[in-house]
Amino acid sequence: MPDDISFIRARSLSEAVVHLSTRGARLVAGGTDLAGSLHIDRQHASKIVNILDIGELRGIDPTADGGLRIGALTTLAEVCGQRDVEDRYAALSQAAFCAGRTDLRDRATIGGNLCQRPRCWYLRADSVCLRKGGDICFAVDGDNRYHGILGTASCHMVHPSDAASALVALDARARIVGPSGMRVVPMERFFLPPTVDASRENVLGQGDILTDVLLPPAPTGWASRYRRASEEGTDYALASVAAAMLVIERRIVQVSVILGAAAPVPWRSREAESELIGRVPTRRVVEEAAEAAMADAMPMADNRYKVALFRALLVDALEDVSGLRPPA
């Protein structure tokens, strides 16, 4: 951690934007990964701006169009414990619950979960990898058991957020406030692949703050699920699937399939979606979708197990969301 770092407690959103607009400023909310993030960025960070006192960034409220607004400072415990989220956006409720132990969920915010830095041990060590301005990804020839199998042309990190995959599947949007005012970005475009910019994970620029997550109205009959596999004693997924589906007159008319811990961003499997749309859901159909999702996978020496793991999670999630498996 830097020796000469200052600490600011912002009392308003406008004050926070002003402080964050200065070079070297970094934002903190729940602070569950502050030390790790500063270790990655220690050469550039000179000011920590704490936004926990900004009340307008908290809460879960209905929106005028029938959806939900979730403030960025809302804790994961509040998200997974809210009845509207559980009933209408089950994938998000399940993802928030999976994101950590009870004590962690009580402190971690949904905004922080979405904006957390990668868990790649090469990035968090002293290696000058691609994300630190180097020209190689050390995972290619190193220990890559937790790294990506899709969308990994340059950097093989995986996006660490459980909530991110669920929100992309649910067609959520991110509201951002910064020096240029307010803008709303589809959650799928909030996350940046390394082919666009290897130095950052999302579209937030200097002075920008993710203020809210906006969920669309949930159509009647719409169902969603989040499934993941992780090692015992860890808070991060080895593989995860977020699926949302609308079945009308026994045919799939709307579907989204998002893979977590598979790629540097929440990974939309258009191959799986193409196998599902317009079809009557059966066990064979969901198995074909799972196979299609893994058709372009490029595992490395230590993470080949992820292919079979994703197939199993896909079948499980898709059977649930399509109604093939009766509710418990």
C-alpha positions as CSV (number, residue, x, y, z in Angstrom):
1,M,0.0,0.0,0.0
2,P,1.3,3.5,-0.8
3,D,3.0,5.3,2.1
4,D,1.5,8.8,1.4
5,I,-2.1,8.0,0.6
6,S,-4.9,10.4,1.8
7,F,-8.4,9.4,2.9
8,I,-11.6,11.4,2.0
9,R,-15.1,10.7,3.3
10,A,-17.4,12.2,0.7
11,R,-20.8,13.5,2.0
12,S,-22.5,13.9,-1.4
13,L,-22.4,12.5,-4.9
14,S,-21.2,15.7,-6.4
15,E,-18.4,15.9,-3.8
16,A,-17.3,12.4,-4.5
17,V,-17.2,13.1,-8.3
18,V,-15.0,16.1,-7.7
19,H,-12.5,14.1,-5.5
20,L,-12.5,11.1,-7.9
21,S,-11.8,13.3,-10.8
22,T,-8.3,14.0,-9.5
23,R,-5.4,11.9,-10.6
24,G,-4.6,9.0,-8.3
25,A,-8.1,8.9,-6.6
26,R,-9.7,5.6,-5.9
27,L,-13.2,4.8,-4.7
28,V,-14.1,2.6,-1.7
29,A,-17.5,1.5,-0.3
30,G,-17.7,-1.7,1.6
31,G,-13.9,-2.1,1.5
32,T,-13.9,-5.9,1.4
33,D,-11.2,-5.9,-1.3
34,L,-9.5,-2.5,-0.6
35,A,-6.1,-3.9,0.3
36,G,-6.0,-6.3,-2.7
37,S,-7.1,-3.5,-5.1
38,L,-4.5,-1.1,-3.8
39,H,-1.8,-3.8,-4.1
40,I,-2.6,-4.0,-7.8
41,D,-2.7,-0.3,-8.3
42,R,-0.3,0.9,-5.6
43,Q,2.0,2.8,-7.9
44,H,-0.8,5.1,-9.1
45,A,-3.2,5.5,-6.1
46,S,-2.7,8.5,-3.9
47,K,-6.2,9.2,-2.5
48,I,-9.1,7.0,-1.2
49,V,-12.6,8.4,-1.5
50,N,-15.1,6.7,0.7
51,I,-18.7,7.0,-0.4
52,L,-20.5,5.1,2.4
53,D,-22.2,8.2,3.7
54,I,-24.0,9.0,0.5
55,G,-27.5,7.8,1.4
56,E,-29.0,8.3,-2.1
57,L,-26.9,5.3,-3.3
58,R,-28.7,2.9,-1.0
59,G,-32.0,1.1,-1.2
60,I,-34.2,-1.1,-3.5
61,D,-37.1,0.8,-5.0
62,P,-39.7,0.2,-7.7
63,T,-39.3,2.2,-10.9
64,A,-42.0,3.9,-13.0
65,D,-41.9,1.2,-15.7
66,G,-42.5,-1.6,-13.2
67,G,-38.9,-2.7,-12.7
68,L,-36.5,-2.2,-9.8
69,R,-33.8,0.2,-8.9
70,I,-30.9,-1.1,-6.7
71,G,-28.6,1.5,-5.3
72,A,-24.9,0.7,-5.7
73,L,-24.3,0.8,-1.9
74,T,-27.0,-1.7,-1.2
75,T,-25.4,-4.7,0.5
76,L,-25.5,-8.2,-1.0
77,A,-27.3,-9.3,2.1
78,E,-30.0,-6.8,1.4
79,V,-30.2,-7.8,-2.3
80,C,-30.7,-11.5,-1.6
81,G,-33.0,-10.9,1.4
82,Q,-35.4,-8.7,-0.5
83,R,-38.7,-10.4,-1.5
84,D,-39.2,-8.5,-4.8
85,V,-35.7,-9.5,-6.0
86,E,-36.2,-13.1,-4.9
87,D,-39.6,-13.5,-6.5
88,R,-39.0,-11.6,-9.8
89,Y,-35.3,-11.8,-10.4
90,A,-34.3,-15.1,-8.8
91,A,-30.9,-15.3,-10.6
92,L,-29.8,-12.1,-8.9
93,S,-31.0,-13.2,-5.5
94,Q,-29.1,-16.5,-5.8
95,A,-26.0,-14.8,-7.2
96,A,-25.9,-12.3,-4.3
97,F,-26.3,-15.2,-1.8
98,C,-23.4,-17.1,-3.4
99,A,-21.1,-14.2,-3.4
100,G,-19.7,-14.7,0.0
101,R,-20.0,-15.7,3.6
102,T,-22.7,-14.1,5.8
103,D,-20.3,-11.6,7.3
104,L,-19.0,-10.6,3.8
105,R,-22.5,-10.2,2.4
106,D,-23.4,-7.9,5.3
107,R,-20.6,-5.5,4.2
108,A,-20.0,-6.0,0.5
109,T,-22.1,-3.8,-1.8
110,I,-23.5,-4.7,-5.1
111,G,-21.6,-1.8,-6.8
112,G,-18.4,-3.1,-5.3
113,N,-19.1,-6.6,-6.4
114,L,-19.6,-5.5,-10.0
115,C,-16.5,-3.3,-10.0
116,Q,-14.1,-5.5,-8.1
117,R,-10.7,-6.2,-9.6
118,P,-9.8,-9.6,-11.0
119,R,-8.6,-12.4,-8.7
120,C,-5.8,-13.5,-11.1
121,W,-2.8,-14.2,-9.0
122,Y,-0.4,-12.9,-11.6
123,L,-2.1,-9.5,-11.6
124,R,-2.1,-9.5,-7.7
125,A,1.5,-10.5,-7.5
126,D,4.4,-8.3,-8.7
127,S,4.3,-9.6,-12.3
128,V,4.1,-7.0,-15.0
129,C,1.4,-8.7,-16.9
130,L,-0.8,-7.4,-19.8
131,R,-3.1,-5.6,-17.4
132,K,-0.2,-3.8,-15.7
133,G,1.3,-2.5,-19.0
134,G,3.3,-5.6,-19.9
135,D,3.0,-7.6,-23.1
136,I,2.2,-11.1,-22.0
137,C,-0.3,-13.1,-19.9
138,F,1.6,-15.3,-17.5
139,A,-1.3,-17.7,-17.2
140,V,-0.6,-19.2,-20.6
141,D,2.6,-21.0,-19.4
142,G,1.9,-20.9,-15.7
143,D,-0.6,-22.2,-13.2
144,N,-3.9,-21.6,-15.0
145,R,-6.3,-23.8,-13.1
146,Y,-8.7,-20.9,-12.3
147,H,-8.4,-19.0,-15.6
148,G,-10.6,-18.6,-18.6
149,I,-11.6,-20.9,-21.4
150,L,-13.6,-18.5,-23.6
151,G,-12.8,-15.0,-25.0
152,T,-9.1,-15.2,-23.9
153,A,-7.2,-14.1,-27.0
154,S,-4.9,-11.9,-24.9
155,C,-5.7,-11.9,-21.2
156,H,-6.9,-15.1,-19.5
157,M,-8.4,-13.7,-16.3
158,V,-12.0,-14.4,-15.4
159,H,-14.5,-11.8,-14.2
160,P,-14.9,-12.4,-10.5
161,S,-18.4,-11.1,-9.9
162,D,-21.4,-13.4,-9.3
163,A,-23.9,-10.6,-9.6
164,A,-22.5,-9.5,-13.0
165,S,-23.5,-12.6,-14.8
166,A,-27.0,-12.6,-13.3
167,L,-27.5,-8.9,-14.2
168,V,-26.4,-9.4,-17.8
169,A,-28.8,-12.3,-18.1
170,L,-31.6,-10.2,-16.6
171,D,-31.0,-7.4,-19.2
172,A,-30.2,-4.9,-16.4
173,R,-28.6,-1.4,-17.0
174,A,-26.0,0.5,-15.1
175,R,-26.6,4.2,-14.2
176,I,-23.3,6.1,-14.0
177,V,-22.7,9.7,-12.7
178,G,-19.4,11.5,-13.5
179,P,-17.8,14.8,-14.5
180,S,-19.9,14.8,-17.8
181,G,-23.2,14.1,-16.1
182,M,-25.3,11.0,-15.9
183,R,-25.6,8.2,-18.4
184,V,-27.2,4.7,-18.5
185,V,-25.3,1.7,-20.0
186,P,-26.7,-1.8,-20.7
187,M,-24.9,-4.1,-18.2
188,E,-23.6,-6.2,-21.0
189,R,-21.7,-3.2,-22.3
190,F,-20.6,-2.1,-18.8
191,F,-17.8,-4.7,-18.8
192,L,-14.8,-4.3,-21.1
193,P,-13.0,-7.2,-22.7
194,P,-9.2,-7.0,-22.8
195,T,-9.3,-6.6,-26.6
196,V,-10.9,-3.2,-26.1
197,D,-8.8,-2.1,-23.1
198,A,-6.6,-4.5,-21.1
199,S,-5.9,-1.9,-18.4
200,R,-9.5,-1.8,-16.9
201,E,-12.5,-4.1,-16.5
202,N,-15.4,-1.7,-17.1
203,V,-16.4,1.6,-18.7
204,L,-16.0,3.8,-15.6
205,G,-13.6,6.6,-16.3
206,Q,-11.8,9.1,-14.0
207,G,-14.5,10.6,-11.7
208,D,-17.2,8.2,-12.7
209,I,-19.3,6.4,-10.1
210,L,-21.7,3.5,-10.6
211,T,-24.8,4.8,-8.7
212,D,-27.6,2.4,-9.5
213,V,-28.5,-0.9,-11.1
214,L,-31.8,-0.8,-13.1
215,L,-33.8,-4.0,-13.6
216,P,-36.5,-4.1,-16.3
217,P,-40.0,-5.3,-15.6
218,A,-40.3,-9.0,-15.3
219,P,-42.8,-10.4,-17.9
220,T,-45.4,-12.9,-16.6
221,G,-43.9,-16.4,-16.8
222,W,-40.3,-15.1,-17.0
223,A,-37.9,-17.3,-14.9
224,S,-34.3,-17.0,-14.1
225,R,-31.7,-19.1,-12.2
226,Y,-28.0,-18.8,-11.1
227,R,-25.9,-21.9,-10.6
228,R,-22.3,-22.1,-9.7
229,A,-19.5,-24.4,-8.5
230,S,-16.7,-23.4,-6.2
231,E,-14.0,-25.0,-4.0
232,E,-14.9,-25.5,-0.4
233,G,-13.7,-22.6,1.7
234,T,-13.5,-20.1,-1.1
235,D,-15.9,-17.2,-2.0
236,Y,-15.3,-17.3,-5.8
237,A,-16.7,-19.4,-8.5
238,L,-14.8,-22.0,-10.6
239,A,-17.7,-21.9,-13.0
240,S,-21.2,-20.4,-13.0
241,V,-24.3,-20.0,-15.2
242,A,-27.0,-17.4,-15.2
243,A,-30.0,-18.2,-17.3
244,A,-33.3,-16.4,-17.9
245,M,-36.1,-17.7,-20.1
246,L,-39.7,-17.1,-21.1
247,V,-41.7,-20.1,-22.3
248,I,-45.1,-19.4,-24.0
249,E,-47.3,-22.2,-25.3
250,R,-44.5,-24.7,-24.6
251,R,-42.0,-22.9,-26.8
252,I,-39.0,-20.8,-25.7
253,V,-39.6,-17.3,-27.0
254,Q,-36.9,-15.4,-25.0
255,V,-33.7,-16.7,-23.5
256,S,-30.3,-15.5,-22.2
257,V,-27.4,-17.7,-21.1
258,I,-24.4,-16.0,-19.4
259,L,-21.3,-17.8,-18.2
260,G,-19.3,-16.6,-15.2
261,A,-15.7,-17.5,-14.4
262,A,-15.3,-18.5,-18.1
263,A,-13.9,-15.3,-19.6
264,P,-12.6,-11.8,-18.8
265,V,-16.2,-10.5,-19.0
266,P,-19.6,-12.2,-18.2
267,W,-19.8,-14.3,-21.3
268,R,-23.0,-14.5,-23.3
269,S,-23.3,-17.9,-25.0
270,R,-25.1,-17.0,-28.2
271,E,-24.5,-20.6,-29.3
272,A,-26.6,-22.0,-26.5
273,E,-29.3,-19.3,-27.0
274,S,-29.5,-20.2,-30.7
275,E,-30.0,-23.9,-29.8
276,L,-32.9,-23.0,-27.4
277,I,-34.9,-20.2,-29.0
278,G,-38.1,-21.3,-30.6
279,R,-37.9,-24.9,-29.4
280,V,-39.9,-27.0,-27.0
281,P,-37.7,-27.5,-23.9
282,T,-36.6,-31.1,-23.4
283,R,-33.7,-32.8,-21.7
284,R,-32.1,-33.4,-25.1
285,V,-32.6,-29.7,-26.1
286,V,-30.8,-28.4,-23.0
287,E,-28.0,-30.9,-23.4
288,E,-27.5,-29.7,-27.0
289,A,-27.4,-26.1,-25.8
290,A,-24.8,-27.1,-23.2
291,E,-22.7,-28.7,-25.9
292,A,-23.0,-25.7,-28.1
293,A,-21.9,-23.4,-25.3
294,M,-18.6,-25.3,-25.0
295,A,-18.0,-25.8,-28.7
296,D,-15.5,-22.9,-28.9
297,A,-13.9,-23.4,-25.5
298,M,-10.1,-23.3,-25.4
299,P,-9.0,-24.7,-22.1
300,M,-5.3,-24.7,-21.1
301,A,-3.3,-27.3,-19.3
302,D,-4.7,-27.0,-15.8
303,N,-8.3,-25.9,-16.4
304,R,-9.7,-28.5,-18.8
305,Y,-12.1,-29.6,-16.0
306,K,-14.1,-26.4,-16.6
307,V,-15.6,-27.7,-19.8
308,A,-17.4,-30.6,-18.2
309,L,-18.2,-28.4,-15.2
310,F,-19.9,-25.8,-17.4
311,R,-21.8,-28.4,-19.3
312,A,-23.2,-29.9,-16.0
313,L,-24.1,-26.4,-14.7
314,L,-25.8,-25.4,-17.9
315,V,-28.0,-28.5,-18.0
316,D,-28.9,-27.9,-14.3
317,A,-29.8,-24.2,-14.8
318,L,-31.6,-24.7,-18.1
319,E,-33.7,-27.6,-16.8
320,D,-34.7,-25.4,-13.8
321,V,-35.5,-22.3,-15.8
322,S,-37.4,-24.1,-18.5
323,G,-39.7,-25.9,-16.0
324,L,-38.4,-29.3,-16.9
325,R,-37.5,-29.9,-13.3
326,P,-40.4,-29.4,-10.8
327,P,-39.7,-26.8,-8.1
328,A,-38.4,-28.2,-4.8
